[in-house]
Amino acid sequence: MRVTAIKNLIRKDVPIYYRRLFSGVLVIDLITKTVESQVDFTVETKPTGINEVIIDNIGPVDYPLLPLRREVKKYIAVMDEKGGLPG
């Protein structure tokens, strides 16, 4: 399993400045096929300055949820570090 992209990524307006909410379509390469699923997540900046990724919702995917969530969090963290999330 490999996360290849998050398409149609949009940022939702939130009045709390240290929380950023996003929504998009997750593209995942499974062993035999490519699957798309809705994903909602939050990037929250902690008082220490570290960004924490929180997966709020992942649409139904025929794959174990814990490894999928771990890989999605890693992918989002890298996107955030490289400036790939909408401002």
C-alpha positions as CSV (number, residue, x, y, z in Angstrom):
1,M,0.0,0.0,0.0
2,R,1.2,3.5,-0.9
3,V,-0.4,6.9,-0.8
4,T,0.2,8.5,-4.2
5,A,-1.7,11.8,-4.0
6,I,-4.4,13.9,-2.4
7,K,-6.5,15.5,-5.1
8,N,-9.0,18.4,-4.9
9,L,-7.5,19.5,-1.7
10,I,-9.3,22.5,-0.1
11,R,-8.7,24.3,3.1
12,K,-11.8,25.1,5.3
13,D,-12.0,28.4,7.2
14,V,-11.6,28.0,11.0
15,P,-11.5,30.9,13.4
16,I,-8.7,29.2,15.5
17,Y,-5.4,30.3,14.0
18,Y,-3.4,27.2,15.1
19,R,-5.7,24.7,13.5
20,R,-6.0,24.2,9.7
21,L,-8.8,21.9,8.4
22,F,-8.5,20.3,5.0
23,S,-10.6,18.0,2.8
24,G,-9.7,16.1,-0.4
25,V,-9.7,12.9,-2.3
26,L,-7.0,10.4,-1.2
27,V,-5.4,8.2,-4.0
28,I,-4.0,4.9,-2.7
29,D,-2.1,2.2,-4.7
30,L,-3.1,-1.1,-3.3
31,I,-1.6,-4.4,-4.4
32,T,-4.0,-5.0,-7.3
33,K,-5.7,-1.7,-7.9
34,T,-5.8,2.1,-7.3
35,V,-8.5,3.3,-4.9
36,E,-9.8,6.8,-4.3
37,S,-11.4,7.8,-1.0
38,Q,-12.6,11.0,0.7
39,V,-10.3,12.2,3.5
40,D,-10.7,15.0,6.1
41,F,-7.8,16.0,8.3
42,T,-6.5,18.7,10.6
43,V,-3.0,20.1,11.0
44,E,-2.6,21.6,14.5
45,T,0.4,23.6,15.6
46,K,1.2,22.7,19.2
47,P,2.6,25.3,21.7
48,T,6.1,23.7,21.2
49,G,5.9,24.6,17.4
50,I,5.5,21.0,16.3
51,N,2.7,20.3,13.7
52,E,0.4,17.4,14.5
53,V,-1.7,15.7,11.8
54,I,-5.1,14.4,12.9
55,I,-7.1,12.3,10.5
56,D,-10.8,13.2,11.1
57,N,-12.3,10.9,8.5
58,I,-11.3,8.4,5.8
59,G,-14.0,7.0,3.5
60,P,-14.4,3.3,3.2
61,V,-11.3,1.5,1.8
62,D,-10.8,-2.2,1.6
63,Y,-7.5,-2.1,3.6
64,P,-6.7,-2.3,7.3
65,L,-7.3,1.1,8.8
66,L,-4.4,1.5,11.2
67,P,-1.6,1.1,8.7
68,L,-3.5,3.3,6.2
69,R,-3.9,6.1,8.8
70,R,-0.2,5.9,9.6
71,E,0.8,6.2,6.0
72,V,-1.6,9.1,5.3
73,K,-0.3,11.0,8.3
74,K,3.3,10.6,7.0
75,Y,2.3,11.8,3.6
76,I,0.5,14.8,4.9
77,A,3.4,15.7,7.2
78,V,5.8,15.7,4.3
79,M,3.4,17.8,2.2
80,D,3.1,20.3,5.0
81,E,6.9,20.5,5.4
82,K,7.4,21.1,1.7
83,G,4.6,23.7,1.5
84,G,2.2,21.5,-0.5
85,L,-0.9,22.3,1.5
86,P,-3.1,25.2,0.4
87,G,-2.7,28.4,2.4
